[in-house]
Amino acid sequence: MSTSSQTQFRYTQTPSKVLHLRNLPWECTEEELVELCKPFGKIVNTKCNVGANRNQAFVEFVDLNQAISMVSYYASSSEPAQVRGKTVYIQYSNRHEIVNNKSPGDTPGNVLLVTIEGVEANDVTIETIHLVFSAFGFVHKIATFEKAAGFQALIQFTDAETASSARNALDGRSIPRYLLPDHVTSCHLRISYSAHTDLNIKFQSHRSRDYTNPYLPVNPTAMEGLMQPVVGPDGKKQEPQSNVLLASIENMQYAVTVDVLHSVFSAFGTVQKIAIFEKNGGTQALIQYPDVTTAAVAKESLEGHCIYEGGYCKLHLSYSRHTDLNVKAYSDKSRDYTISDLSLLATQGPAAMQAQPSAGQVPAWDPSLQARPSYGSVPGTVPGQAYQASAVPTYMNAAPPAGSSPLSQPGATSMRMPPPGGAPLLGQPPYYGQ
């Protein structure tokens, strides 16, 4: 397009004291806009980083003649308007004033929304974000996440004044290179205010922190460092540990209820909660211990073993990402052993009502059984780890399949677990559901 046609395009527009600037650098600041326009008059308002690519802006002069002066100058000048070496195109806006200059993201608040451009989610740790922003005041909480705009973080300060100080100092700036991985050449912070006033942080992890609550549960599978692959002595990748085990049960020939699982898993420590569910056509269960160490011992001892001899109800164990199960009902599918008052839990169906235990006794999953002596102590298979004496009843009046005992391990005394429905025919154990 020729210079004459550019001039004609500009002058045929209706003059306005608001100018529309295009092709700006995406990191252009309000100060740079004012610096470009102030030779022509007084600037009363600006609106930066608008448009899909955030490379447009509006500038409002105090007087219409000042805006005309700027358009006329660059329409006839051989030197175009430039910001950071980029040619900026200027024309009159179809608006006559900049209204509502402050979007919701510009309304001051105590929580900042930070977009970190030029990085992947794992390139900037939550510790780095805390280090950068805590220079301006006490950071209460941080939550990070990924959206279409990229890697973002919500950062909560004590008050809006502290948050404004951090925003004014860091918006458009880059995190120092020495805090970033070597492969990250640069990153930029785009900061606005969030509508949130108090972030809801449920646990400490590599994605969320609450610096005001030292007693908040820690999600060990999500803490920074554990998220990175851990390589064992054999060179194989190890999964992050947790206090909750995920059990997949194969070859379900017999019913496996909460009480059956409690009998098995309480041998290694206190079982807090159990939840059984069906997934992908199979039976799975979540078993919660008080700590990771107890869960690790149980996992190592029980992995690959069967609840009944003959390959019945084989256990495959892994660590769950859960740390605290939400058990709402007392039933044969879920149990919370940390609640002593069962009236606090809803019951599910007649079976759940029949399973109400007496004081200090865990109910049997087969209510037809009557003889219920306690288990004895069983030697452990892990060095230095003895089985805890269990208060869970054994089941002696219903005969198991010939040679069948739960969790048969070399060198371990069998804990007898009979199948439901009474004694089977010799060599013919009853199938699940019979």
PyMOL commands that set and color helices and strands:
alter all, ss='L'
color gray80, all
select helices_A, chain A and resi 3-11+30-40+64-76+104-106+126-136+160-170+177-179+258-268+292-302+342-344+349-354
alter helices_A, ss='H'
color red, helices_A
select strands_A, chain A and resi 18-22+43-50+56-61+82-83+86-87+89-92+111-117+139-147+150-157+188-193+208-210+230-231+237-238+244-250+273-279+282-288+306-308+312-319+329-330+334-336+346-347
alter strands_A, ss='S'
color yellow, strands_A
deselect
rebuild
show_as cartoon
